[in-house]
């Protein structure tokens, strides 16, 4: 299963989903640098399962689930 976690912030929700539900997660956030999230993902031992990205570059096919975490707080 593939999950797109839009507005993932520091990717903690992405790490949780990959670890607990055995899914591949594409983590995208406009405000947090993907390099910072990559370090957290690597420290969690989930490199290859969680893929931090800049949102405009997130286009893998066949999504199973799209998660919008804390995105509404940014809309005005």
Secondary structure, 3 states (H helix, E strand, C coil): CEEEEECCCCCHHHHHHHHHHCCEEEEECCCCCHHHHHHHHHHCCCECCEEEECHHHCCCCCCCEEEECCCHHHCC
